[in-house]
């Protein structure tokens, strides 16, 4: 099967070295296509750049589209020897933008990526020209899926062992089938997920050691955040919620009408808290909007950027 990076971007997969939140150099995988002002696509939990496969070409007609895999995800480096601190994604996202862009960028971010993008817009407004967030877990009260909860409860040492023994690779057909079932569960029309999609969605988990352990670690961080929020202990989620009014750039909030993970009411509440924001509901759309409602999503992004003269 043809390499997805090579088939999608003129220069294929490129590598960027940044300093991570702990001060270590890490390699970030990215691709870019198109000319004009920069537009950065940020994936959600457990995903990688492939999740934006239906948006890259349409948006690249108008912008310099940059897709990257966050540290620990996809084809980016997965440092297993050190534990991550909460909020590291925001610091690393900031450094990626600074390395690749010499002007404020459009940030389009889905799910957990949207949470990272909101925090970035609060802390580094000079980096963000326009903001688009999709089905973002800003008011999440729990991890939305049983598999996430299970990974969050499993000791990291166990996850490292699973990775070290390459169990996902040994049981690849079963792993792909389970993942396909779960991914179809967040699509309004499950039939649109092809076998090629399943191959690439699962590729990092099966072929790139460390992926499972790093995703589990991020889920454990998320679970601790939600628990601290419930117990009124200091947490980043509350900090982001309390500073939403500080986001001044034009912001588009997109929400799947049938998103069972995070209800529309969360999107409406987010819209009320960000002064210069617009809320648009995506019909016939579950949680995975970038796959399941890509045409409507792309059209909404382009219209928003035209209307706000970016």
Buried (B, 14 or more C-beta within 10 A) or exposed (E): EEEBBEEBBEEEBBEBEBEBBEEEEBBBBBBBBBEEBBBBBBBBBBBBBBBBBBBBEBBBEBBBBBBBBBBBBBBBBBBBEEEBEBBBBBBBBBBBBEEBBEEBBBBBBBBBBBBBBBBBBBBBBEBBBBBBBBBBBBBBEEBBBEEBBEBBEBEBEEBBEBBEEEBBBEEBEEBBEEBBEBBBEBBBEBEEBEEEBBBBBBBBBBEBBBBBBBBBBBBBBBBBBBEBBEEEEEBBBBEBBEBBEBBBBBBBBBBBBBBEBBBBEBBEBBBEBBEEBBBBBBEEBBBBBBBBBBEBBBEBBBEBBEEBEB
